[in-house]
Amino acid sequence: MDIKIAQTTDYNKILEFAFDNGVEYDETNKCYINEPFFALELTSDNDLIGSASICKSKVGDYILEQLAVKEEYRHKGYATQLIKTILRRMKELNIKKIYLIAHVYEIYLKNGFEFYNNNDKDYLISDNCLNCDLYINKECIPRIMTIDL
Ligand SMILES: CC(C)(COP(=O)(O)OP(=O)(O)OC[C@H]1O[C@@H](n2cnc3c(N)ncnc32)[C@H](O)[C@@H]1OP(=O)(O)O)[C@@H](O)C(=O)NCCC(=O)NCCS
């Protein structure tokens, strides 16, 4: 089994993969909300099994998005490898801070992210997310997290 992480500019493939593998999206608006800037694909013998991307918001914040690993490959550390690789690449590009909107927190806490407790980045959480049944029923509480590079 040949497992590799590589950069890709096929942002549509990454989006499709992430949505097919558990990243939440709005059925009526199945597209990037922020502009894709950088993406990684994780492959096993050339099959796509994981994804991560960095997108740039309209005010210039960099956001980790589309983090997903195919179900049968989970809990083997692949998402951690994707996070570490993408953060290293962003640091090389002299980017100082990364944000994300977390629905699960533990993996990000384990990788150095902290909860962002100011409200000036609340714009990152879309109205679609706040109108979602999972949010209304308190089954999913999105939180902004951040890391300094
Ligand atoms: C979240 C996800 C990317 C993790 O992928 P993974 O390759 O299994 O992650 P890792 O093996 O690197 O996990 C490392 C640790 O993170 C934590 N973690 C992983 N998945 C988690 C989850 N769904 N919820 C909470 N913590 C999680 C665990 O502590 C895990 O350690 P463990 O395997 O010893 O339990 C994967 O479950 C996934 O694709 N989920 C659907 C999409 C999604 O929710 N993306 C994130 C949106 S915020």
Ligand as a Chemical Component Dictionary entry (heavy atoms), coordinates in Angstrom:
data_LIG
# 
_chem_comp.id                   LIG 
_chem_comp.type                 NON-POLYMER 
_chem_comp.pdbx_formal_charge   0 
_chem_comp.three_letter_code    LIG 
# 
loop_
_chem_comp_atom.comp_id 
_chem_comp_atom.atom_id 
_chem_comp_atom.alt_atom_id 
_chem_comp_atom.type_symbol 
_chem_comp_atom.charge 
_chem_comp_atom.model_Cartn_x 
_chem_comp_atom.model_Cartn_y 
_chem_comp_atom.model_Cartn_z 
_chem_comp_atom.pdbx_ordinal 
LIG C1  C1  C 0 -12.334 14.056 11.734 1  
LIG C2  C2  C 0 -11.562 13.109 10.817 2  
LIG C3  C3  C 0 -10.959 13.905 9.654  3  
LIG C4  C4  C 0 -10.441 12.449 11.638 4  
LIG O1  O1  O 0 -9.663  11.605 10.784 5  
LIG P1  P1  P 0 -8.660  10.484 11.360 6  
LIG O2  O2  O 0 -7.685  10.162 10.284 7  
LIG O3  O3  O 0 -9.448  9.379  11.944 8  
LIG O4  O4  O 0 -7.954  11.290 12.535 9  
LIG P2  P2  P 0 -6.668  10.823 13.353 10 
LIG O5  O5  O 0 -6.476  9.351  13.262 11 
LIG O6  O6  O 0 -5.510  11.679 12.958 12 
LIG O7  O7  O 0 -7.196  11.216 14.802 13 
LIG C5  C5  C 0 -6.403  11.610 15.826 14 
LIG C6  C6  C 0 -7.260  11.884 17.049 15 
LIG O8  O8  O 0 -8.214  12.910 16.819 16 
LIG C7  C7  C 0 -9.408  12.650 17.543 17 
LIG N1  N1  N 0 -10.521 12.432 16.613 18 
LIG C8  C8  C 0 -10.486 11.860 15.390 19 
LIG N2  N2  N 0 -11.718 11.842 14.838 20 
LIG C9  C9  C 0 -12.553 12.424 15.734 21 
LIG C10 C10 C 0 -13.943 12.685 15.745 22 
LIG N3  N3  N 0 -14.755 12.377 14.717 23 
LIG N4  N4  N 0 -14.459 13.300 16.833 24 
LIG C11 C11 C 0 -13.656 13.641 17.879 25 
LIG N5  N5  N 0 -12.339 13.405 17.917 26 
LIG C12 C12 C 0 -11.789 12.802 16.861 27 
LIG C13 C13 C 0 -9.153  11.407 18.353 28 
LIG O9  O9  O 0 -8.642  11.804 19.592 29 
LIG C14 C14 C 0 -8.105  10.706 17.521 30 
LIG O10 O10 O 0 -7.357  9.840  18.274 31 
LIG P3  P3  P 0 -7.749  8.256  18.322 32 
LIG O11 O11 O 0 -7.786  7.754  16.903 33 
LIG O12 O12 O 0 -6.662  7.677  19.138 34 
LIG O13 O13 O 0 -9.104  8.193  18.956 35 
LIG C15 C15 C 0 -12.470 11.968 10.263 36 
LIG O14 O14 O 0 -13.167 11.368 11.358 37 
LIG C16 C16 C 0 -13.488 12.454 9.253  38 
LIG O15 O15 O 0 -13.206 12.510 8.050  39 
LIG N6  N6  N 0 -14.702 12.823 9.721  40 
LIG C17 C17 C 0 -15.759 13.330 8.840  41 
LIG C18 C18 C 0 -15.439 14.721 8.363  42 
LIG C19 C19 C 0 -15.267 15.698 9.517  43 
LIG O16 O16 O 0 -15.960 15.643 10.521 44 
LIG N7  N7  N 0 -14.285 16.614 9.332  45 
LIG C20 C20 C 0 -13.967 17.617 10.340 46 
LIG C21 C21 C 0 -14.946 18.733 10.305 47 
LIG S1  S1  S 0 -14.679 19.867 11.682 48 
# 
loop_
_chem_comp_bond.comp_id 
_chem_comp_bond.atom_id_1 
_chem_comp_bond.atom_id_2 
_chem_comp_bond.value_order 
_chem_comp_bond.pdbx_ordinal 
LIG C1  C2  SING 1  
LIG C2  C3  SING 2  
LIG C2  C4  SING 3  
LIG C2  C15 SING 4  
LIG C4  O1  SING 5  
LIG O1  P1  SING 6  
LIG P1  O2  DOUB 7  
LIG P1  O3  SING 8  
LIG P1  O4  SING 9  
LIG O4  P2  SING 10 
LIG P2  O5  DOUB 11 
LIG P2  O6  SING 12 
LIG P2  O7  SING 13 
LIG O7  C5  SING 14 
LIG C5  C6  SING 15 
LIG C6  O8  SING 16 
LIG C6  C14 SING 17 
LIG O8  C7  SING 18 
LIG C7  N1  SING 19 
LIG C7  C13 SING 20 
LIG N1  C8  SING 21 
LIG N1  C12 SING 22 
LIG C8  N2  DOUB 23 
LIG N2  C9  SING 24 
LIG C9  C10 SING 25 
LIG C9  C12 DOUB 26 
LIG C10 N3  SING 27 
LIG C10 N4  DOUB 28 
LIG N4  C11 SING 29 
LIG C11 N5  DOUB 30 
LIG N5  C12 SING 31 
LIG C13 O9  SING 32 
LIG C13 C14 SING 33 
LIG C14 O10 SING 34 
LIG O10 P3  SING 35 
LIG P3  O11 DOUB 36 
LIG P3  O12 SING 37 
LIG P3  O13 SING 38 
LIG C15 O14 SING 39 
LIG C15 C16 SING 40 
LIG C16 O15 DOUB 41 
LIG C16 N6  SING 42 
LIG N6  C17 SING 43 
LIG C17 C18 SING 44 
LIG C18 C19 SING 45 
LIG C19 O16 DOUB 46 
LIG C19 N7  SING 47 
LIG N7  C20 SING 48 
LIG C20 C21 SING 49 
LIG C21 S1  SING 50 
# 
